[in-house]
Amino acid sequence: LMKDTIKDKTFELSLPMKPFEKFVEKEENISSDEDELNTAYNILKGKSKTKLIDEDNLIFQTEIDLELNLFETSETIIVKDKQAIKLLEKEIEKGIVSRYEKIIAQLQEVNSDPFGYGTIYRIKKGGGKLTRGEWREKYPMIDVKFKVNAKVITHGSVD
């Protein structure tokens, strides 16, 4: 997703249950004490774009756009309610931002740049020259602002 436009890929995401409590279909004699709502999706289309927004402070912005098909949830959510879908999209966005922030932090710890922030920096930097050593010194200090736009296009069978 960070390197290429993707289509027809599945992924799972655990979301906090609390925001969805009013949309959970309650069945008689069944109670759920789950703190998380486990969800599964098919990415119909996903793409990302990264830009350097502050060269001096090494601040990047990565925007991720997703069109999704909701496959499954661990609790029966009333998805016919438009509020439920909007809430789901908002929580997906927060969940993906959180996941990518953790990934970037782990990559910075080991000084690995598989998403190519160094290339973007080098292209935008005056003169366009950047040695591997220079980037290894700078990379642990970059700040990446993630912006995710998730749109649930369809929802299939929901258990």
N, C-alpha and C positions, 0 to 999 in steps of 0.2 A: 504494500500500500504506500509506503514511503518512497518507493523508487518508481513504480509503474502504476498505470491505471489497471484496476482489477475488476473482473466480472465473475459472477457465479462461484463465489468462495463462501464457505461457511465459517462462522465463528460463534463462540459462546461468551457470555458476559454475565457476571453476577452483579445484581443491583440491590441497593438497600430496599427492604420490604416496606418500611414505614410509609414512604410517599404513596404507595399503591393500596394501602389498606382499604380505602373506601371503594376501590374498584375490584376487590377480590370477591369472587362469587362464593358466598358461604353455603356450604352444603350441610344439611342437618346431620348432627352427631359427628361431624368431622371438624376438628380444630387444628390449626397450624400455628406452631410457635416459631416458625422460621424467621430468622432475621434477614435472610437474603432471598431475592427472587432470581432464580437461575433462568436465563433466557438463551435461546439459540436463534440464529439468523442466517439468511443467505444474503450476501452482498450482491445486489443486482448490478451496482456500479459503484466503484470507489476510486477516488483520486486525491492526490495531495499536491500542494504547492508550497514551497518554502522560499522565503526571502529574508535578506538581511535588513533589519529595520533600524539598527543603530550600530554602525561600524565601530565607534569608539568604545562602547560598552558591551560589544559582542552580543547583541540581542537579535535573535532570529524569530520569525513567526512562521509556523507551519500550519496551514489551513487544510483540513481534511473534510471532503464532501462524500457522504455516503447515502446511497439509496438502498433500502433494506426490505427484505421480506421477513417478517417475524414467523419463525417456524413453531417455536414451542416455549412455554413457560412452565416453571415448576408448580405454580399455583394458577388456578383458573382466573384470568383477568377478563373483565368485561371490556373488550377492545372495540366494541361498537360505539362506545362513548368517545367522542372526539377529544375530550379532556384527557382521557386515559392514554390515547395515542400521543398527544402533545407532551404529557408527562413522561411517557416512555422515551420519546425522542430526547427530551431534556436530560433524563437520567442516563441514557446511552452516551450522550455527549460528555457528561461529567465523568462517566466510567472510563471512556476511552482516553480522555485527557489525563486522568489519574494514572492509567496504565502506561501511557507514553512518557509521562513525567518520571515514573519509576524506571522505565527502560533507559531513558537518557541518563539518569543519575547513575545507574549501573554501568553503562557504557563509558561515562566520564571517569568512573573509578578505575577502569582498566585501560583508559585512554584509547578507546576504539571508536572510530567514526564511520560506521557502515552506512549512515544516511547521507553522507557527503556534505556536511556543513562546512568543512574545510574548503571544498571546491567552490561552494557558493561565496565564501568569504574571500577566497583568492580572486575570483572573477570580479567582485565588487571593490576590492582593495585597489587603491591607486597603484599603478604599475603592474598589477597582476602577478607579482612574485611572492611566493610563500614557500619556505622550505618545510620539509616534514618535521624537522626539529622545532621550528617556530610554531607550527600548528599544534604540536604535542604540548607545548607550554601554554598555549591559549585555550585549547579545547576544554580542559576541565573547568574553565571559567565562563564558558558560554551560557547564555540563558535562552531557553527556547519557550516561546509562548505558543501554546497549542490552541487552535480554534477549530472545533468540530461542528459540522452541520450534518445532522442525521435526519433522514426523512424515511419514515416507515410507509412504504408504498402499498404493500399488501400484508395481510396476515393470514396464515394458513391454519391448519389444525392446531388448536391450543389446548394442552392438557393441564 
